[in-house]
């Protein structure tokens, strides 16, 4: 089973951000969705190893706040 991460757009701040995450400690924002996905894909495996004590992290399923699948990040 993959870890679920939900992202959304904050029009007031002009950033995409993590709304909810099953990965402990994963909270990020970025100016574009592509940048946010890069940040998540970069830090998620380390956070999973450190906070969930998994040597081989599971995948990460990234969804928009409306439930649409955005990307699947390889662990």
PDB file of N, CA, C and O in Angstrom:
ATOM      1  N   UNK A   1       0.841  -1.188   0.000  1.00  0.00           N
ATOM      2  CA  UNK A   1       0.000   0.000   0.000  1.00  0.00           C
ATOM      3  C   UNK A   1       0.885   1.250   0.000  1.00  0.00           C
ATOM      4  O   UNK A   1       1.861   1.332   0.745  1.00  0.00           O
ATOM      5  N   UNK A   2       0.534   2.203  -0.831  1.00  0.00           N
ATOM      6  CA  UNK A   2       1.285   3.449  -0.931  1.00  0.00           C
ATOM      7  C   UNK A   2       0.894   4.434   0.165  1.00  0.00           C
ATOM      8  O   UNK A   2      -0.197   4.358   0.731  1.00  0.00           O
ATOM      9  N   UNK A   3       1.810   5.362   0.454  1.00  0.00           N
ATOM     10  CA  UNK A   3       1.489   6.491   1.323  1.00  0.00           C
ATOM     11  C   UNK A   3       0.712   7.506   0.498  1.00  0.00           C
ATOM     12  O   UNK A   3       1.070   7.771  -0.649  1.00  0.00           O
ATOM     13  N   UNK A   4      -0.344   8.075   1.062  1.00  0.00           N
ATOM     14  CA  UNK A   4      -1.155   9.048   0.346  1.00  0.00           C
ATOM     15  C   UNK A   4      -0.748  10.460   0.761  1.00  0.00           C
ATOM     16  O   UNK A   4      -0.596  10.757   1.946  1.00  0.00           O
ATOM     17  N   UNK A   5      -0.574  11.328  -0.244  1.00  0.00           N
ATOM     18  CA  UNK A   5      -0.271  12.741  -0.023  1.00  0.00           C
ATOM     19  C   UNK A   5      -1.283  13.545  -0.833  1.00  0.00           C
ATOM     20  O   UNK A   5      -1.440  13.313  -2.032  1.00  0.00           O
ATOM     21  N   UNK A   6      -1.966  14.481  -0.194  1.00  0.00           N
ATOM     22  CA  UNK A   6      -2.953  15.318  -0.877  1.00  0.00           C
ATOM     23  C   UNK A   6      -2.394  16.731  -0.989  1.00  0.00           C
ATOM     24  O   UNK A   6      -1.933  17.312  -0.006  1.00  0.00           O
ATOM     25  N   UNK A   7      -2.444  17.278  -2.219  1.00  0.00           N
ATOM     26  CA  UNK A   7      -1.934  18.620  -2.448  1.00  0.00           C
ATOM     27  C   UNK A   7      -3.063  19.525  -2.940  1.00  0.00           C
ATOM     28  O   UNK A   7      -4.079  19.052  -3.450  1.00  0.00           O
ATOM     29  N   UNK A   8      -2.865  20.834  -2.778  1.00  0.00           N
ATOM     30  CA  UNK A   8      -3.865  21.796  -3.220  1.00  0.00           C
ATOM     31  C   UNK A   8      -3.187  23.089  -3.629  1.00  0.00           C
ATOM     32  O   UNK A   8      -1.973  23.237  -3.485  1.00  0.00           O
ATOM     33  N   UNK A   9      -3.975  24.023  -4.139  1.00  0.00           N
ATOM     34  CA  UNK A   9      -3.521  25.334  -4.585  1.00  0.00           C
ATOM     35  C   UNK A   9      -4.055  26.392  -3.634  1.00  0.00           C
ATOM     36  O   UNK A   9      -5.251  26.409  -3.343  1.00  0.00           O
ATOM     37  N   UNK A  10      -3.193  27.274  -3.144  1.00  0.00           N
ATOM     38  CA  UNK A  10      -3.596  28.409  -2.318  1.00  0.00           C
ATOM     39  C   UNK A  10      -3.501  29.663  -3.189  1.00  0.00           C
ATOM     40  O   UNK A  10      -2.411  30.190  -3.410  1.00  0.00           O
ATOM     41  N   UNK A  11      -4.645  30.135  -3.681  1.00  0.00           N
ATOM     42  CA  UNK A  11      -4.668  31.277  -4.595  1.00  0.00           C
ATOM     43  C   UNK A  11      -4.173  32.552  -3.922  1.00  0.00           C
ATOM     44  O   UNK A  11      -3.546  33.394  -4.566  1.00  0.00           O
ATOM     45  N   UNK A  12      -4.452  32.695  -2.630  1.00  0.00           N
ATOM     46  CA  UNK A  12      -4.030  33.903  -1.911  1.00  0.00           C
ATOM     47  C   UNK A  12      -2.509  34.012  -1.825  1.00  0.00           C
ATOM     48  O   UNK A  12      -1.948  35.087  -2.039  1.00  0.00           O
ATOM     49  N   UNK A  13      -1.849  32.907  -1.515  1.00  0.00           N
ATOM     50  CA  UNK A  13      -0.385  32.888  -1.411  1.00  0.00           C
ATOM     51  C   UNK A  13       0.290  32.602  -2.748  1.00  0.00           C
ATOM     52  O   UNK A  13       1.475  32.885  -2.922  1.00  0.00           O
ATOM     53  N   UNK A  14      -0.458  32.046  -3.682  1.00  0.00           N
ATOM     54  CA  UNK A  14       0.100  31.703  -4.991  1.00  0.00           C
ATOM     55  C   UNK A  14       1.038  30.516  -4.958  1.00  0.00           C
ATOM     56  O   UNK A  14       2.064  30.506  -5.638  1.00  0.00           O
ATOM     57  N   UNK A  15       0.681  29.500  -4.154  1.00  0.00           N
ATOM     58  CA  UNK A  15       1.524  28.315  -4.039  1.00  0.00           C
ATOM     59  C   UNK A  15       0.688  27.039  -4.011  1.00  0.00           C
ATOM     60  O   UNK A  15      -0.467  27.036  -3.583  1.00  0.00           O
ATOM     61  N   UNK A  16       1.305  25.957  -4.479  1.00  0.00           N
ATOM     62  CA  UNK A  16       0.765  24.622  -4.267  1.00  0.00           C
ATOM     63  C   UNK A  16       1.335  24.139  -2.938  1.00  0.00           C
ATOM     64  O   UNK A  16       2.469  24.477  -2.599  1.00  0.00           O
ATOM     65  N   UNK A  17       0.567  23.352  -2.177  1.00  0.00           N
ATOM     66  CA  UNK A  17       1.036  22.915  -0.863  1.00  0.00           C
ATOM     67  C   UNK A  17       0.471  21.554  -0.492  1.00  0.00           C
ATOM     68  O   UNK A  17      -0.513  21.094  -1.072  1.00  0.00           O
ATOM     69  N   UNK A  18       1.107  20.918   0.480  1.00  0.00           N
ATOM     70  CA  UNK A  18       0.642  19.634   1.002  1.00  0.00           C
ATOM     71  C   UNK A  18      -0.474  19.920   2.004  1.00  0.00           C
ATOM     72  O   UNK A  18      -0.259  20.586   3.018  1.00  0.00           O
ATOM     73  N   UNK A  19      -1.666  19.409   1.706  1.00  0.00           N
ATOM     74  CA  UNK A  19      -2.826  19.576   2.586  1.00  0.00           C
ATOM     75  C   UNK A  19      -2.804  18.526   3.685  1.00  0.00           C
ATOM     76  O   UNK A  19      -3.036  18.819   4.858  1.00  0.00           O
ATOM     77  N   UNK A  20      -2.520  17.297   3.276  1.00  0.00           N
ATOM     78  CA  UNK A  20      -2.561  16.153   4.185  1.00  0.00           C
ATOM     79  C   UNK A  20      -1.546  15.133   3.708  1.00  0.00           C
ATOM     80  O   UNK A  20      -1.355  14.951   2.506  1.00  0.00           O
ATOM     81  N   UNK A  21      -0.897  14.469   4.649  1.00  0.00           N
ATOM     82  CA  UNK A  21       0.111  13.483   4.276  1.00  0.00           C
ATOM     83  C   UNK A  21       0.146  12.338   5.275  1.00  0.00           C
ATOM     84  O   UNK A  21       0.111  12.552   6.487  1.00  0.00           O
ATOM     85  N   UNK A  22       0.217  11.118   4.749  1.00  0.00           N
ATOM     86  CA  UNK A  22       0.423   9.952   5.605  1.00  0.00           C
ATOM     87  C   UNK A  22       1.902   9.774   5.942  1.00  0.00           C
ATOM     88  O   UNK A  22       2.263   8.885   6.713  1.00  0.00           O
ATOM     89  N   UNK A  23       2.750  10.614   5.369  1.00  0.00           N
ATOM     90  CA  UNK A  23       4.180  10.578   5.652  1.00  0.00           C
ATOM     91  C   UNK A  23       4.467  11.593   6.744  1.00  0.00           C
ATOM     92  O   UNK A  23       4.363  12.800   6.525  1.00  0.00           O
ATOM     93  N   UNK A  24       4.823  11.107   7.903  1.00  0.00           N
ATOM     94  CA  UNK A  24       5.076  11.980   9.040  1.00  0.00           C
ATOM     95  C   UNK A  24       6.174  12.992   8.712  1.00  0.00           C
ATOM     96  O   UNK A  24       7.260  12.623   8.264  1.00  0.00           O
ATOM     97  N   UNK A  25       5.874  14.273   8.941  1.00  0.00           N
ATOM     98  CA  UNK A  25       6.855  15.327   8.731  1.00  0.00           C
ATOM     99  C   UNK A  25       6.861  15.919   7.335  1.00  0.00           C
ATOM    100  O   UNK A  25       7.652  16.824   7.067  1.00  0.00           O
ATOM    101  N   UNK A  26       6.011  15.445   6.435  1.00  0.00           N
ATOM    102  CA  UNK A  26       5.992  15.955   5.066  1.00  0.00           C
ATOM    103  C   UNK A  26       5.013  17.113   4.948  1.00  0.00           C
ATOM    104  O   UNK A  26       3.801  16.917   4.859  1.00  0.00           O
ATOM    105  N   UNK A  27       5.557  18.312   4.949  1.00  0.00           N
ATOM    106  CA  UNK A  27       4.777  19.537   4.737  1.00  0.00           C
ATOM    107  C   UNK A  27       5.622  20.430   3.860  1.00  0.00           C
ATOM    108  O   UNK A  27       6.735  20.792   4.240  1.00  0.00           O
ATOM    109  N   UNK A  28       5.120  20.791   2.698  1.00  0.00           N
ATOM    110  CA  UNK A  28       5.911  21.583   1.760  1.00  0.00           C
ATOM    111  C   UNK A  28       4.983  22.450   0.929  1.00  0.00           C
ATOM    112  O   UNK A  28       3.780  22.206   0.846  1.00  0.00           O
ATOM    113  N   UNK A  29       5.579  23.481   0.307  1.00  0.00           N
ATOM    114  CA  UNK A  29       4.855  24.300  -0.652  1.00  0.00           C
ATOM    115  C   UNK A  29       5.831  24.746  -1.732  1.00  0.00           C
ATOM    116  O   UNK A  29       7.041  24.792  -1.515  1.00  0.00           O
ATOM    117  N   UNK A  30       5.281  25.075  -2.909  1.00  0.00           N
ATOM    118  CA  UNK A  30       6.111  25.511  -4.031  1.00  0.00           C
ATOM    119  C   UNK A  30       5.255  26.323  -4.999  1.00  0.00           C
ATOM    120  O   UNK A  30       4.027  26.236  -4.987  1.00  0.00           O
ATOM    121  N   UNK A  31       5.917  27.106  -5.827  1.00  0.00           N
ATOM    122  CA  UNK A  31       5.223  28.003  -6.752  1.00  0.00           C
ATOM    123  C   UNK A  31       4.482  27.254  -7.864  1.00  0.00           C
ATOM    124  O   UNK A  31       3.483  27.752  -8.382  1.00  0.00           O
ATOM    125  N   UNK A  32       4.961  26.068  -8.232  1.00  0.00           N
ATOM    126  CA  UNK A  32       4.298  25.285  -9.283  1.00  0.00           C
ATOM    127  C   UNK A  32       4.049  23.866  -8.785  1.00  0.00           C
ATOM    128  O   UNK A  32       4.697  23.392  -7.851  1.00  0.00           O
ATOM    129  N   UNK A  33       3.099  23.206  -9.428  1.00  0.00           N
ATOM    130  CA  UNK A  33       2.823  21.822  -9.060  1.00  0.00           C
ATOM    131  C   UNK A  33       4.043  20.957  -9.344  1.00  0.00           C
ATOM    132  O   UNK A  33       4.384  20.076  -8.555  1.00  0.00           O
ATOM    133  N   UNK A  34       4.697  21.210 -10.470  1.00  0.00           N
ATOM    134  CA  UNK A  34       5.887  20.428 -10.826  1.00  0.00           C
ATOM    135  C   UNK A  34       6.971  20.563  -9.764  1.00  0.00           C
ATOM    136  O   UNK A  34       7.610  19.575  -9.403  1.00  0.00           O
ATOM    137  N   UNK A  35       7.183  21.783  -9.259  1.00  0.00           N
ATOM    138  CA  UNK A  35       8.185  21.979  -8.206  1.00  0.00           C
ATOM    139  C   UNK A  35       7.790  21.269  -6.922  1.00  0.00           C
ATOM    140  O   UNK A  35       8.640  20.683  -6.252  1.00  0.00           O
ATOM    141  N   UNK A  36       6.512  21.314  -6.572  1.00  0.00           N
ATOM    142  CA  UNK A  36       6.060  20.636  -5.353  1.00  0.00           C
ATOM    143  C   UNK A  36       6.247  19.130  -5.488  1.00  0.00           C
ATOM    144  O   UNK A  36       6.680  18.475  -4.540  1.00  0.00           O
ATOM    145  N   UNK A  37       5.928  18.576  -6.650  1.00  0.00           N
ATOM    146  CA  UNK A  37       6.115  17.148  -6.868  1.00  0.00           C
ATOM    147  C   UNK A  37       7.586  16.771  -6.763  1.00  0.00           C
ATOM    148  O   UNK A  37       7.916  15.719  -6.217  1.00  0.00           O
ATOM    149  N   UNK A  38       8.469  17.614  -7.277  1.00  0.00           N
ATOM    150  CA  UNK A  38       9.907  17.364  -7.154  1.00  0.00           C
ATOM    151  C   UNK A  38      10.342  17.336  -5.700  1.00  0.00           C
ATOM    152  O   UNK A  38      11.104  16.460  -5.292  1.00  0.00           O
ATOM    153  N   UNK A  39       9.859  18.297  -4.914  1.00  0.00           N
ATOM    154  CA  UNK A  39      10.207  18.353  -3.486  1.00  0.00           C
ATOM    155  C   UNK A  39       9.726  17.089  -2.781  1.00  0.00           C
ATOM    156  O   UNK A  39      10.474  16.470  -2.025  1.00  0.00           O
ATOM    157  N   UNK A  40       8.477  16.711  -3.032  1.00  0.00           N
ATOM    158  CA  UNK A  40       7.917  15.520  -2.387  1.00  0.00           C
ATOM    159  C   UNK A  40       8.721  14.281  -2.768  1.00  0.00           C
ATOM    160  O   UNK A  40       9.076  13.479  -1.903  1.00  0.00           O
ATOM    161  N   UNK A  41       9.008  14.123  -4.049  1.00  0.00           N
ATOM    162  CA  UNK A  41       9.753  12.951  -4.510  1.00  0.00           C
ATOM    163  C   UNK A  41      11.168  12.918  -3.943  1.00  0.00           C
ATOM    164  O   UNK A  41      11.741  11.847  -3.745  1.00  0.00           O
ATOM    165  N   UNK A  42      11.726  14.099  -3.684  1.00  0.00           N
ATOM    166  CA  UNK A  42      13.078  14.183  -3.134  1.00  0.00           C
ATOM    167  C   UNK A  42      13.121  13.832  -1.645  1.00  0.00           C
ATOM    168  O   UNK A  42      13.988  13.073  -1.215  1.00  0.00           O
ATOM    169  N   UNK A  43      12.195  14.377  -0.860  1.00  0.00           N
ATOM    170  CA  UNK A  43      12.283  14.208   0.596  1.00  0.00           C
ATOM    171  C   UNK A  43      11.493  13.023   1.150  1.00  0.00           C
ATOM    172  O   UNK A  43      11.803  12.533   2.236  1.00  0.00           O
ATOM    173  N   UNK A  44      10.476  12.557   0.419  1.00  0.00           N
ATOM    174  CA  UNK A  44       9.613  11.491   0.947  1.00  0.00           C
ATOM    175  C   UNK A  44      10.373  10.227   1.349  1.00  0.00           C
ATOM    176  O   UNK A  44      10.146   9.723   2.449  1.00  0.00           O
ATOM    177  N   UNK A  45      11.266   9.690   0.511  1.00  0.00           N
ATOM    178  CA  UNK A  45      11.948   8.455   0.926  1.00  0.00           C
ATOM    179  C   UNK A  45      12.739   8.603   2.233  1.00  0.00           C
ATOM    180  O   UNK A  45      12.741   7.695   3.064  1.00  0.00           O
ATOM    181  N   UNK A  46      13.407   9.746   2.413  1.00  0.00           N
ATOM    182  CA  UNK A  46      14.171   9.962   3.649  1.00  0.00           C
ATOM    183  C   UNK A  46      13.246  10.086   4.855  1.00  0.00           C
ATOM    184  O   UNK A  46      13.540   9.543   5.920  1.00  0.00           O
ATOM    185  N   UNK A  47      12.129  10.796   4.696  1.00  0.00           N
ATOM    186  CA  UNK A  47      11.180  10.929   5.804  1.00  0.00           C
ATOM    187  C   UNK A  47      10.558   9.587   6.165  1.00  0.00           C
ATOM    188  O   UNK A  47      10.346   9.295   7.342  1.00  0.00           O
ATOM    189  N   UNK A  48      10.265   8.770   5.159  1.00  0.00           N
ATOM    190  CA  UNK A  48       9.696   7.450   5.429  1.00  0.00           C
ATOM    191  C   UNK A  48      10.697   6.586   6.189  1.00  0.00           C
ATOM    192  O   UNK A  48      10.338   5.921   7.161  1.00  0.00           O
ATOM    193  N   UNK A  49      11.947   6.597   5.744  1.00  0.00           N
ATOM    194  CA  UNK A  49      12.971   5.808   6.453  1.00  0.00           C
ATOM    195  C   UNK A  49      13.134   6.286   7.897  1.00  0.00           C
ATOM    196  O   UNK A  49      13.207   5.478   8.823  1.00  0.00           O
ATOM    197  N   UNK A  50      13.189   7.598   8.077  1.00  0.00           N
ATOM    198  CA  UNK A  50      13.442   8.160   9.408  1.00  0.00           C
ATOM    199  C   UNK A  50      12.240   8.052  10.342  1.00  0.00           C
ATOM    200  O   UNK A  50      12.398   7.709  11.514  1.00  0.00           O
ATOM    201  N   UNK A  51      11.051   8.338   9.840  1.00  0.00           N
ATOM    202  CA  UNK A  51       9.880   8.445  10.717  1.00  0.00           C
ATOM    203  C   UNK A  51       8.987   7.214  10.736  1.00  0.00           C
ATOM    204  O   UNK A  51       8.184   7.042  11.653  1.00  0.00           O
ATOM    205  N   UNK A  52       9.120   6.365   9.736  1.00  0.00           N
ATOM    206  CA  UNK A  52       8.284   5.162   9.675  1.00  0.00           C
ATOM    207  C   UNK A  52       9.128   3.896   9.765  1.00  0.00           C
ATOM    208  O   UNK A  52       8.604   2.783   9.735  1.00  0.00           O
ATOM    209  N   UNK A  53      10.429   4.079   9.874  1.00  0.00           N
ATOM    210  CA  UNK A  53      11.385   2.988  10.084  1.00  0.00           C
ATOM    211  C   UNK A  53      11.265   1.883   9.035  1.00  0.00           C
ATOM    212  O   UNK A  53      11.257   0.694   9.356  1.00  0.00           O
ATOM    213  N   UNK A  54      11.173   2.308   7.774  1.00  0.00           N
ATOM    214  CA  UNK A  54      11.135   1.359   6.662  1.00  0.00           C
ATOM    215  C   UNK A  54      12.433   1.474   5.885  1.00  0.00           C
ATOM    216  O   UNK A  54      12.794   2.558   5.425  1.00  0.00           O
ATOM    217  N   UNK A  55      13.132   0.366   5.738  1.00  0.00           N
ATOM    218  CA  UNK A  55      14.363   0.360   4.946  1.00  0.00           C
ATOM    219  C   UNK A  55      14.060   0.482   3.455  1.00  0.00           C
ATOM    220  O   UNK A  55      14.805   1.126   2.717  1.00  0.00           O
ATOM    221  N   UNK A  56      12.980  -0.129   3.018  1.00  0.00           N
ATOM    222  CA  UNK A  56      12.540  -0.068   1.621  1.00  0.00           C
ATOM    223  C   UNK A  56      11.191   0.642   1.593  1.00  0.00           C
ATOM    224  O   UNK A  56      10.146  -0.002   1.697  1.00  0.00           O
ATOM    225  N   UNK A  57      11.209   1.977   1.451  1.00  0.00           N
ATOM    226  CA  UNK A  57       9.952   2.721   1.495  1.00  0.00           C
ATOM    227  C   UNK A  57       8.965   2.286   0.421  1.00  0.00           C
ATOM    228  O   UNK A  57       9.347   1.946  -0.699  1.00  0.00           O
ATOM    229  N   UNK A  58       7.686   2.306   0.788  1.00  0.00           N
ATOM    230  CA  UNK A  58       6.609   2.054  -0.166  1.00  0.00           C
ATOM    231  C   UNK A  58       6.506   3.246  -1.105  1.00  0.00           C
ATOM    232  O   UNK A  58       7.178   4.259  -0.909  1.00  0.00           O
ATOM    233  N   UNK A  59       5.685   3.125  -2.098  1.00  0.00           N
ATOM    234  CA  UNK A  59       5.453   4.220  -3.032  1.00  0.00           C
ATOM    235  C   UNK A  59       4.679   5.352  -2.390  1.00  0.00           C
ATOM    236  O   UNK A  59       4.192   5.241  -1.264  1.00  0.00           O
ATOM    237  N   UNK A  60       4.576   6.443  -3.130  1.00  0.00           N
ATOM    238  CA  UNK A  60       3.844   7.616  -2.675  1.00  0.00           C
ATOM    239  C   UNK A  60       2.799   7.945  -3.732  1.00  0.00           C
ATOM    240  O   UNK A  60       3.129   8.138  -4.902  1.00  0.00           O
ATOM    241  N   UNK A  61       1.547   8.007  -3.319  1.00  0.00           N
ATOM    242  CA  UNK A  61       0.449   8.344  -4.224  1.00  0.00           C
ATOM    243  C   UNK A  61       0.079   9.799  -3.952  1.00  0.00           C
ATOM    244  O   UNK A  61      -0.315  10.146  -2.838  1.00  0.00           O
ATOM    245  N   UNK A  62       0.204  10.645  -4.966  1.00  0.00           N
ATOM    246  CA  UNK A  62      -0.048  12.076  -4.804  1.00  0.00           C
ATOM    247  C   UNK A  62      -1.354  12.423  -5.500  1.00  0.00           C
ATOM    248  O   UNK A  62      -1.542  12.127  -6.680  1.00  0.00           O
ATOM    249  N   UNK A  63      -2.257  13.057  -4.751  1.00  0.00           N
ATOM    250  CA  UNK A  63      -3.575  13.402  -5.276  1.00  0.00           C
ATOM    251  C   UNK A  63      -3.844  14.884  -5.115  1.00  0.00           C
ATOM    252  O   UNK A  63      -3.379  15.506  -4.160  1.00  0.00           O
ATOM    253  N   UNK A  64      -4.604  15.458  -6.057  1.00  0.00           N
ATOM    254  CA  UNK A  64      -5.100  16.810  -5.858  1.00  0.00           C
ATOM    255  C   UNK A  64      -6.187  16.757  -4.801  1.00  0.00           C
ATOM    256  O   UNK A  64      -6.751  15.693  -4.544  1.00  0.00           O
ATOM    257  N   UNK A  65      -6.487  17.891  -4.187  1.00  0.00           N
ATOM    258  CA  UNK A  65      -7.501  17.914  -3.137  1.00  0.00           C
ATOM    259  C   UNK A  65      -8.860  17.474  -3.622  1.00  0.00           C
ATOM    260  O   UNK A  65      -9.722  17.157  -2.801  1.00  0.00           O
ATOM    261  N   UNK A  66      -9.090  17.440  -4.922  1.00  0.00           N
ATOM    262  CA  UNK A  66     -10.355  16.965  -5.463  1.00  0.00           C
ATOM    263  C   UNK A  66     -10.340  15.463  -5.714  1.00  0.00           C
ATOM    264  O   UNK A  66     -11.321  14.908  -6.207  1.00  0.00           O
ATOM    265  N   UNK A  67      -9.242  14.806  -5.381  1.00  0.00           N
ATOM    266  CA  UNK A  67      -9.164  13.361  -5.502  1.00  0.00           C
ATOM    267  C   UNK A  67      -8.545  12.851  -6.781  1.00  0.00           C
ATOM    268  O   UNK A  67      -8.370  11.643  -6.943  1.00  0.00           O
ATOM    269  N   UNK A  68      -8.206  13.752  -7.701  1.00  0.00           N
ATOM    270  CA  UNK A  68      -7.589  13.311  -8.971  1.00  0.00           C
ATOM    271  C   UNK A  68      -6.142  12.942  -8.741  1.00  0.00           C
ATOM    272  O   UNK A  68      -5.398  13.683  -8.099  1.00  0.00           O
ATOM    273  N   UNK A  69      -5.745  11.803  -9.262  1.00  0.00           N
ATOM    274  CA  UNK A  69      -4.360  11.359  -9.149  1.00  0.00           C
ATOM    275  C   UNK A  69      -3.484  12.279  -9.987  1.00  0.00           C
ATOM    276  O   UNK A  69      -3.739  12.478 -11.175  1.00  0.00           O
ATOM    277  N   UNK A  70      -2.450  12.840  -9.362  1.00  0.00           N
ATOM    278  CA  UNK A  70      -1.546  13.749 -10.045  1.00  0.00           C
ATOM    279  C   UNK A  70      -0.310  13.018 -10.523  1.00  0.00           C
ATOM    280  O   UNK A  70       0.083  13.138 -11.684  1.00  0.00           O
ATOM    281  N   UNK A  71       0.303  12.262  -9.629  1.00  0.00           N
ATOM    282  CA  UNK A  71       1.565  11.606  -9.953  1.00  0.00           C
ATOM    283  C   UNK A  71       1.784  10.464  -8.972  1.00  0.00           C
ATOM    284  O   UNK A  71       1.257  10.474  -7.859  1.00  0.00           O
ATOM    285  N   UNK A  72       2.549   9.503  -9.389  1.00  0.00           N
ATOM    286  CA  UNK A  72       2.964   8.450  -8.474  1.00  0.00           C
ATOM    287  C   UNK A  72       4.475   8.506  -8.392  1.00  0.00           C
ATOM    288  O   UNK A  72       5.172   8.259  -9.376  1.00  0.00           O
ATOM    289  N   UNK A  73       4.973   8.830  -7.220  1.00  0.00           N
ATOM    290  CA  UNK A  73       6.403   8.973  -7.024  1.00  0.00           C
ATOM    291  C   UNK A  73       6.999   7.640  -6.611  1.00  0.00           C
ATOM    292  O   UNK A  73       6.516   6.999  -5.678  1.00  0.00           O
ATOM    293  N   UNK A  74       8.022   7.236  -7.288  1.00  0.00           N
ATOM    294  CA  UNK A  74       8.726   6.002  -6.914  1.00  0.00           C
ATOM    295  C   UNK A  74       9.494   6.230  -5.631  1.00  0.00           C
ATOM    296  O   UNK A  74      10.095   7.288  -5.441  1.00  0.00           O
ATOM    297  N   UNK A  75       9.480   5.261  -4.764  1.00  0.00           N
ATOM    298  CA  UNK A  75      10.196   5.386  -3.483  1.00  0.00           C
ATOM    299  C   UNK A  75      11.680   5.189  -3.695  1.00  0.00           C
ATOM    300  O   UNK A  75      12.454   5.255  -2.740  1.00  0.00           O
TER     301      UNK A  75
END
